[in-house]
Amino acid sequence: DEVHRAIGGLKEKMERRGHWDTYKKDVSKIESAYNQRIREVLEPLLVSAGLGIAYILPVHEIIRNIGDMEKSLSTLIEDLKKTGTGDEITGRLVQILQTTDITNDIVRGVGKITRKGRPEVFSMYSVVRDALDITKLRLKRNNILIEIYEKEKIKIRGIKNMVITALLNLIDNSSYWLLHRGSERKIIIRMDHNNEGKPRIIVSDNGLGIKDDPSLLVQPFFTRKPDGMGLGLYIVDRIMKAHDGNIQFLFKGDEEGLLEGANIALVFPVEKEEKK
């Protein structure tokens, strides 16, 4: 942006005039403070936009109420079993309890994302797990099979709620286009390293695939969805750039394990301690 360009220009002028050594600490402080402010502003905007949430949910209150419901239902089921009440009633109550459990997972997942995040080291698998907690009910209703492959335990550094938001957008995209497929809908989520040793999460589906130039897909307001806003992949791209990573579009035949539909990877930088 213009501020970074201005700082870069200032550095060049100072170096040419021999003043850089004198003022480099001050300039570095200004640049660092600006970058930190950008992160503070960008993070909540990207997370909120990615989830379509315009306000923070009263998550703790909802979780508490759902917890009370679970306890009451569990107690009622046990009482009915003891008194020998019909299996049909007990079965329906068990279904309600299972739905409550799923709802609880969704709310907890959203709660994790809406918290203010900070850079930390976390496992890729935990990102996949938290994203699926939020979206698994929709996947089940749409008869979409999910397969997860983790070749090795991989940890990455970043702001976890932002990474979950990026992954959710990819899963939601796949889910939407899979609805145009009659049966055998499938999403594969794979965690591995690419041929450059960079950790990545790949979301593959057996849907319609990508027909447009990938460079267009990350532009704001570009969409093929009749009711879409065209911001999903743009937000994913911004999140990955904020993590010094990138979004990569792959196609069946590029490497093993890819499906005939869309194959999109979230590629992260190699951690310093991992570099040879």
Stockholm file with secondary structure:
# STOCKHOLM 1.0

chainA/1-276         DEVHRAIGGLKEKMERRGHWDTYKKDVSKIESAYNQRIREVLEPLLVSAGLGIAYILPVHEIIRNIGDMEKSLSTLIEDLKKTGTGDEITGRLVQILQTTDITNDIVRGVGKITRKGRPEVFSMYSVVRDALDITKLRLKRNNILIEIYEKEKIKIRGIKNMVITALLNLIDNSSYWLLHRGSERKIIIRMDHNNEGKPRIIVSDNGLGIKDDPSLLVQPFFTRKPDGMGLGLYIVDRIMKAHDGNIQFLFKGDEEGLLEGANIALVFPVEKEEKK
#=GR chainA/1-276 SS CHHHHHHHHHHHHHHHTTCHHHHHHHHHHHHHHHHHHHHHHHHHHHHHHHHTCSSCCCHHHHHHHHHHHHHHHHHHHHHHHHHTCCHHHHHHHHHHHHHHHHHHHHHHHHHHHHSCCCCEEEEHHHHHHHHHHHHHHHHHHTTEEEEEEESSCCEEEECHHHHHHHHHHHHHHHHHHHTTSCSCEEEEEEEEECTTSCEEEEEEESSSCCCSCHHHHTSTTCCCSTTCCSCHHHHHHHHHHHTTCEEEEECTTSSTTCCSSCEEEEECCCCGGGCC
#=GC SS_cons         CHHHHHHHHHHHHHHHTTCHHHHHHHHHHHHHHHHHHHHHHHHHHHHHHHHTCSSCCCHHHHHHHHHHHHHHHHHHHHHHHHHTCCHHHHHHHHHHHHHHHHHHHHHHHHHHHHSCCCCEEEEHHHHHHHHHHHHHHHHHHTTEEEEEEESSCCEEEECHHHHHHHHHHHHHHHHHHHTTSCSCEEEEEEEEECTTSCEEEEEEESSSCCCSCHHHHTSTTCCCSTTCCSCHHHHHHHHHHHTTCEEEEECTTSSTTCCSSCEEEEECCCCGGGCC
//
